[in-house]
């Protein structure tokens, strides 16, 4: 089991960076393939590995045809 599981939908999605504005762009292309990469943030209800449920801010990368990759929990929001 990972650090957390998504329980619901990710809401209030915002663009953080795209294209050359992404620091890890070359690694993303090498690891997952070429694409129109964007770094996004949003909020969702997650279930932690200890069973607790919390609302958290999440950051991730995604590209058309590749999908969402490397979802990270940044902070809890209440």
C-alpha positions as CSV (number, residue, x, y, z in Angstrom):
1,X,0.0,0.0,0.0
2,X,1.2,3.5,-0.8
3,X,1.4,6.4,1.6
4,X,-2.2,7.2,0.8
5,X,-5.2,6.2,-1.4
6,X,-7.5,8.7,-3.2
7,X,-11.0,8.3,-1.9
8,X,-12.9,11.0,-3.9
9,X,-12.4,13.2,-6.8
10,X,-9.7,15.9,-7.0
11,X,-11.3,19.3,-6.9
12,X,-10.2,22.9,-7.4
13,X,-7.5,21.9,-9.9
14,X,-5.0,24.6,-10.7
15,X,-2.1,24.8,-13.2
16,X,1.2,25.3,-11.4
17,X,3.6,25.1,-14.4
18,X,3.7,23.7,-18.0
19,X,6.4,22.9,-20.6
20,X,9.7,24.5,-19.9
21,X,8.4,25.9,-16.6
22,X,8.7,22.4,-15.1
23,X,12.0,21.7,-13.4
24,X,11.8,17.9,-14.0
25,X,10.7,18.1,-17.6
26,X,13.7,16.2,-19.0
27,X,13.3,13.4,-16.4
28,X,9.5,13.2,-17.1
29,X,10.2,12.8,-20.8
30,X,12.9,10.2,-20.2
31,X,10.8,8.2,-17.7
32,X,7.3,8.4,-19.2
33,X,7.7,9.7,-22.8
34,X,7.2,12.9,-24.7
35,X,4.0,14.8,-24.1
36,X,2.5,18.1,-23.2
37,X,3.5,18.0,-19.5
38,X,1.8,20.1,-16.9
39,X,2.2,20.3,-13.1
40,X,-1.1,20.6,-11.3
41,X,-2.5,21.0,-7.8
42,X,-5.8,20.2,-6.3
43,X,-7.6,19.0,-3.2
44,X,-9.0,15.6,-2.4
45,X,-10.1,13.3,0.5
46,X,-7.4,10.7,1.0
47,X,-7.1,7.6,3.2
48,X,-3.7,7.3,5.0
49,X,-1.9,4.0,5.5
50,X,-3.0,4.0,9.2
51,X,-6.7,4.2,8.1
52,X,-7.4,7.8,8.9
53,X,-9.1,10.0,6.3
54,X,-8.0,13.6,5.7
55,X,-8.5,16.3,3.1
56,X,-5.1,17.2,1.5
57,X,-3.5,19.4,-1.1
58,X,-2.0,17.2,-3.8
59,X,0.5,18.0,-6.6
60,X,1.1,15.8,-9.7
61,X,2.3,15.8,-13.2
62,X,0.1,14.9,-16.2
63,X,0.3,14.8,-20.0
64,X,-2.2,14.0,-22.6
65,X,-2.2,10.4,-23.6
66,X,0.1,9.5,-20.6
67,X,-2.2,10.5,-17.7
68,X,-1.5,11.5,-14.1
69,X,1.9,10.6,-12.6
70,X,3.6,11.0,-9.3
71,X,0.8,12.3,-7.1
72,X,2.3,13.8,-3.9
73,X,0.6,15.0,-0.7
74,X,1.8,18.5,0.1
75,X,-0.2,19.4,3.2
76,X,-3.4,18.7,5.0
77,X,-6.3,21.2,4.9
78,X,-9.2,21.3,7.3
